[in-house]
C-alpha cells in the first residue's frame, strides 16, 4: 500500500457550488427588490390618482348639495297656493278660448222646439285638479272628457214645449243630466225657466264631424248619380237620332 503525503498547509474544500448558489440567491433577491420597488411606485401613483379623483367627487357632491339646498329654499319661499291659482285661472281661460261655440249653437238649434226661446247661455268650466304623478293616470285624465256645465235661461209657450226641450236634452248624447232649476209664469202667460245641463264638447264635435262626412258622402253620391243620368240621357238621344 502506497501512502501519498499531503503537503497542503490546510485541508482543501470545494466552495464553488456554495458560491454559485449564494450568487444566484443574491441576484434573485436583487430582482425581487427591484420588482417590489416598481410595484410600490405604481401603487403610490395609483393611490395619488385615486385620492385626487375622490377629492373631485367629494367637491362635486358638495356643489350638488348646495344647489339642492338652494332649490329647496326657493321652493319653500315660493307661494305655491298663488301659483296654483294662477295656473287654474289660465287653464280656464284657455278652455274658454278653445270652446266650440259654433258646434254648441248648432246643436241647441237642432234641439230647441219652435215654442221655446233662449235668452241667456253661460258655460261654467270646472277648475283644474291637482296633477297626478302616475303616468297611466295622467293619460287617463287627458283622454277623459271634462263636461261643461251650461246654464240656460229662456221662455216657453207652455209646459209641453218646455218638457219637449228637456226630453230632447235627455235624448241627445252630447248632453246629460238636465236639471230644471226654476220655472215661473210671466205676465204674457209664457213660462220663464232656468235649467242646467252637462255638455260634452268632444262628443258634440265628433257627432258634428260624422254628420259633415255623411253630407259630403251624400253630395258626392248625388253628383255621381246625376252624371250617370246625364250619360244615359245622352245615349238615349243618340239612339233616337240614329233611328230617325
KEVEXRO-387011 format. One record per residue (C-alpha): residue in three letters; z, x, y; residue number from 1. Coordinates in nm, 2 decimals. Each point is the difference from the previous one (the first is absolute). Example, Ala and Ser with C-alpha at 12.3 -4.5 7.8 and 13.67 -1.06 7.14 Angstrom:
<sites>
res; Z; X; Y; n
ALA; 0.78; 1.23; -0.45; 1;
SER; -0.07; 0.14; 0.34; 2;
</sites>
This chain:
<sites>
res; Z; X; Y; n
UNK; 0.00; 0.00; 0.00; 1;
UNK; -0.11; 0.14; 0.33; 2;
UNK; 0.21; -0.07; 0.31; 3;
UNK; -0.17; 0.01; 0.34; 4;
UNK; 0.23; 0.11; 0.27; 5;
UNK; 0.03; -0.23; 0.32; 6;
UNK; -0.03; 0.23; 0.29; 7;
UNK; 0.01; -0.29; 0.27; 8;
UNK; 0.29; 0.01; 0.24; 9;
UNK; 0.05; -0.38; -0.03; 10;
UNK; -0.11; -0.27; -0.24; 11;
UNK; -0.35; -0.15; 0.05; 12;
UNK; -0.01; -0.37; 0.08; 13;
UNK; -0.33; -0.20; 0.06; 14;
UNK; 0.07; -0.20; 0.32; 15;
UNK; -0.36; -0.09; 0.07; 16;
UNK; 0.02; -0.36; -0.15; 17;
UNK; 0.32; -0.07; 0.19; 18;
UNK; -0.16; 0.13; 0.33; 19;
UNK; -0.31; -0.21; -0.06; 20;
UNK; 0.20; -0.31; -0.06; 21;
UNK; 0.21; 0.07; 0.31; 22;
UNK; -0.32; 0.04; 0.20; 23;
UNK; -0.14; -0.33; -0.13; 24;
UNK; 0.32; -0.18; 0.08; 25;
UNK; 0.01; 0.15; 0.35; 26;
UNK; -0.36; -0.11; 0.06; 27;
UNK; 0.07; -0.35; -0.13; 28;
UNK; 0.31; -0.02; 0.22; 29;
UNK; -0.20; 0.10; 0.30; 30;
UNK; -0.27; -0.26; -0.08; 31;
UNK; 0.26; -0.27; -0.03; 32;
UNK; 0.16; 0.11; 0.32; 33;
UNK; -0.34; -0.03; 0.18; 34;
UNK; -0.06; -0.34; -0.15; 35;
UNK; 0.34; -0.12; 0.11; 36;
UNK; -0.05; 0.13; 0.35; 37;
UNK; -0.34; -0.18; 0.01; 38;
UNK; 0.15; -0.33; -0.12; 39;
UNK; 0.29; 0.03; 0.25; 40;
UNK; -0.24; 0.06; 0.29; 41;
UNK; -0.21; -0.30; -0.11; 42;
UNK; 0.31; -0.22; -0.03; 43;
UNK; 0.12; 0.11; 0.34; 44;
UNK; -0.33; -0.09; 0.16; 45;
UNK; -0.02; -0.34; -0.18; 46;
UNK; 0.36; -0.07; 0.09; 47;
UNK; -0.08; 0.07; 0.37; 48;
UNK; -0.31; -0.23; -0.01; 49;
UNK; 0.19; -0.27; -0.17; 50;
UNK; 0.28; 0.03; 0.25; 51;
UNK; -0.25; -0.03; 0.29; 52;
UNK; -0.17; -0.30; -0.16; 53;
UNK; 0.34; -0.16; -0.06; 54;
UNK; 0.10; 0.05; 0.36; 55;
UNK; -0.33; -0.15; 0.12; 56;
UNK; 0.06; -0.31; -0.22; 57;
UNK; 0.35; -0.04; 0.14; 58;
UNK; -0.13; 0.02; 0.35; 59;
UNK; -0.26; -0.27; -0.08; 60;
UNK; 0.27; -0.21; -0.15; 61;
UNK; 0.21; 0.03; 0.32; 62;
UNK; -0.30; -0.09; 0.22; 63;
UNK; -0.08; -0.31; -0.21; 64;
UNK; 0.36; -0.10; 0.00; 65;
UNK; 0.00; 0.03; 0.38; 66;
UNK; -0.31; -0.22; 0.02; 67;
UNK; 0.15; -0.25; -0.23; 68;
UNK; 0.31; -0.01; 0.21; 69;
UNK; -0.20; -0.05; 0.31; 70;
UNK; -0.20; -0.28; -0.16; 71;
UNK; 0.32; -0.17; -0.10; 72;
UNK; 0.14; 0.03; 0.35; 73;
UNK; -0.32; -0.15; 0.14; 74;
UNK; 0.01; -0.28; -0.25; 75;
UNK; 0.36; -0.07; 0.07; 76;
UNK; -0.07; -0.01; 0.38; 77;
UNK; -0.30; -0.24; -0.04; 78;
UNK; 0.05; -0.37; 0.05; 79;
UNK; -0.14; -0.13; -0.33; 80;
UNK; 0.08; -0.36; 0.08; 81;
UNK; -0.20; 0.01; 0.32; 82;
UNK; -0.29; 0.18; -0.16; 83;
UNK; -0.01; -0.25; -0.29; 84;
UNK; 0.00; -0.28; 0.26; 85;
UNK; -0.30; 0.16; 0.17; 86;
UNK; -0.18; 0.04; -0.32; 87;
UNK; 0.06; -0.36; -0.09; 88;
UNK; -0.13; -0.11; 0.34; 89;
UNK; -0.31; 0.21; -0.03; 90;
UNK; -0.07; -0.13; -0.35; 91;
UNK; 0.02; -0.36; 0.13; 92;
UNK; -0.23; 0.08; 0.29; 93;
UNK; -0.25; 0.15; -0.25; 94;
UNK; 0.02; -0.31; -0.22; 95;
UNK; -0.06; -0.22; 0.31; 96;
UNK; -0.31; 0.21; 0.10; 97;
UNK; -0.15; 0.00; -0.35; 98;
UNK; 0.08; -0.36; -0.07; 99;
UNK; -0.31; -0.21; -0.10; 100;
UNK; 0.01; -0.27; 0.26; 101;
UNK; -0.36; -0.12; -0.06; 102;
UNK; 0.06; -0.04; -0.38; 103;
UNK; 0.32; -0.20; 0.08; 104;
UNK; -0.17; -0.23; 0.25; 105;
UNK; -0.29; -0.06; -0.24; 106;
UNK; 0.25; -0.08; -0.28; 107;
UNK; 0.20; -0.24; 0.21; 108;
UNK; -0.31; -0.16; 0.14; 109;
UNK; -0.11; -0.09; -0.35; 110;
UNK; 0.35; -0.14; -0.09; 111;
UNK; 0.07; -0.21; 0.32; 112;
UNK; -0.06; -0.37; -0.04; 113;
UNK; -0.20; -0.17; 0.27; 114;
UNK; 0.31; -0.18; 0.13; 115;
UNK; 0.21; 0.32; 0.04; 116;
UNK; -0.01; 0.23; 0.29; 117;
UNK; 0.18; 0.33; 0.04; 118;
UNK; 0.16; 0.10; 0.33; 119;
UNK; 0.17; 0.32; -0.08; 120;
UNK; -0.03; 0.27; -0.27; 121;
UNK; 0.24; 0.30; -0.02; 122;
UNK; 0.01; 0.26; -0.28; 123;
UNK; 0.32; 0.18; -0.08; 124;
UNK; -0.03; 0.34; -0.16; 125;
UNK; 0.28; 0.12; -0.22; 126;
UNK; 0.19; 0.32; 0.09; 127;
UNK; -0.08; 0.31; -0.20; 128;
UNK; 0.24; 0.08; -0.27; 129;
UNK; 0.16; 0.33; -0.08; 130;
UNK; -0.25; 0.22; -0.19; 131;
UNK; 0.08; 0.07; -0.36; 132;
UNK; 0.00; 0.35; -0.15; 133;
UNK; -0.15; -0.11; -0.33; 134;
UNK; -0.39; 0.06; 0.00; 135;
UNK; -0.06; -0.29; -0.24; 136;
UNK; 0.21; -0.23; 0.22; 137;
UNK; -0.19; 0.11; 0.31; 138;
UNK; -0.34; -0.08; -0.17; 139;
UNK; 0.14; -0.34; -0.10; 140;
UNK; 0.11; -0.07; 0.35; 141;
UNK; -0.34; 0.11; 0.14; 142;
UNK; -0.18; -0.22; -0.25; 143;
UNK; 0.23; -0.30; 0.07; 144;
UNK; -0.13; -0.26; 0.26; 145;
UNK; 0.26; -0.05; 0.28; 146;
UNK; -0.02; -0.37; 0.10; 147;
UNK; -0.02; -0.09; 0.37; 148;
UNK; 0.21; -0.30; 0.11; 149;
UNK; -0.20; -0.24; 0.22; 150;
UNK; 0.16; -0.24; 0.23; 151;
UNK; -0.23; -0.30; 0.07; 152;
UNK; 0.05; -0.27; 0.27; 153;
UNK; -0.23; -0.29; 0.05; 154;
UNK; -0.05; -0.38; 0.00; 155;
UNK; -0.12; -0.24; -0.27; 156;
UNK; -0.13; -0.36; 0.04; 157;
UNK; 0.24; -0.12; -0.27; 158;
UNK; 0.21; 0.12; -0.29; 159;
UNK; -0.28; -0.03; -0.25; 160;
UNK; -0.21; 0.26; 0.19; 161;
UNK; 0.30; 0.23; 0.03; 162;
UNK; 0.07; -0.03; -0.38; 163;
UNK; -0.37; 0.08; -0.06; 164;
UNK; 0.04; 0.32; 0.19; 165;
UNK; 0.31; 0.10; -0.20; 166;
UNK; -0.17; -0.08; -0.33; 167;
UNK; -0.30; 0.21; 0.11; 168;
UNK; 0.23; 0.30; 0.08; 169;
UNK; 0.17; -0.04; -0.34; 170;
UNK; -0.34; 0.00; -0.18; 171;
UNK; -0.15; 0.30; 0.18; 172;
UNK; 0.08; 0.33; -0.17; 173;
UNK; 0.01; 0.18; 0.34; 174;
UNK; 0.31; -0.20; 0.10; 175;
UNK; 0.33; -0.06; -0.17; 176;
UNK; 0.34; -0.17; 0.07; 177;
UNK; -0.10; -0.24; 0.28; 178;
UNK; 0.32; -0.14; 0.16; 179;
UNK; -0.01; -0.29; 0.25; 180;
UNK; 0.29; 0.10; 0.22; 181;
UNK; -0.04; -0.26; 0.28; 182;
UNK; -0.17; -0.34; 0.04; 183;
UNK; 0.02; -0.24; 0.29; 184;
UNK; -0.20; -0.29; 0.16; 185;
UNK; -0.15; 0.05; 0.34; 186;
UNK; -0.05; -0.26; 0.27; 187;
UNK; -0.36; -0.04; -0.10; 188;
UNK; 0.11; -0.10; -0.35; 189;
UNK; -0.11; 0.33; -0.16; 190;
UNK; 0.21; 0.22; -0.22; 191;
UNK; 0.11; 0.33; 0.15; 192;
UNK; 0.08; 0.25; -0.28; 193;
UNK; 0.11; 0.36; -0.05; 194;
UNK; -0.04; 0.17; -0.34; 195;
UNK; 0.02; 0.35; -0.14; 196;
UNK; -0.22; 0.14; -0.28; 197;
UNK; -0.04; 0.34; -0.17; 198;
UNK; -0.35; 0.14; 0.05; 199;
UNK; -0.14; 0.26; -0.24; 200;
UNK; -0.26; 0.18; 0.20; 201;
UNK; -0.14; 0.21; -0.28; 202;
UNK; -0.06; -0.30; -0.22; 203;
UNK; -0.17; -0.18; 0.29; 204;
UNK; -0.22; 0.30; 0.07; 205;
UNK; -0.10; 0.03; -0.37; 206;
UNK; -0.09; -0.38; -0.01; 207;
UNK; -0.20; 0.04; 0.32; 208;
UNK; -0.19; 0.30; -0.15; 209;
UNK; -0.07; -0.20; -0.31; 210;
UNK; -0.13; -0.29; 0.20; 211;
UNK; -0.22; 0.22; 0.21; 212;
UNK; -0.14; 0.17; -0.31; 213;
UNK; -0.07; -0.35; -0.15; 214;
UNK; -0.18; -0.11; 0.31; 215;
UNK; -0.22; 0.31; 0.01; 216;
UNK; -0.08; -0.04; -0.37; 217;
UNK; -0.09; -0.36; 0.06; 218;
UNK; -0.22; 0.08; 0.29; 219;
UNK; -0.18; 0.27; -0.20; 220;
UNK; -0.06; -0.24; -0.28; 221;
UNK; -0.13; -0.26; 0.24; 222;
UNK; -0.24; 0.26; 0.15; 223;
UNK; -0.12; 0.09; -0.35; 224;
UNK; -0.05; -0.37; -0.08; 225;
UNK; -0.19; -0.05; 0.32; 226;
UNK; -0.23; 0.29; -0.07; 227;
UNK; -0.07; -0.12; -0.35; 228;
UNK; -0.08; -0.35; 0.13; 229;
UNK; -0.23; 0.15; 0.25; 230;
UNK; -0.18; 0.20; -0.27; 231;
UNK; -0.03; -0.31; -0.21; 232;
UNK; -0.14; -0.20; 0.29; 233;
UNK; -0.25; 0.28; 0.07; 234;
UNK; -0.11; 0.00; -0.36; 235;
UNK; -0.04; -0.38; 0.00; 236;
UNK; -0.21; 0.03; 0.31; 237;
UNK; -0.23; 0.26; -0.15; 238;
UNK; -0.04; -0.21; -0.31; 239;
UNK; -0.09; -0.31; 0.21; 240;
UNK; -0.26; 0.20; 0.20; 241;
UNK; -0.17; 0.12; -0.32; 242;
UNK; -0.02; -0.35; -0.14; 243;
UNK; -0.16; -0.13; 0.31; 244;
</sites>
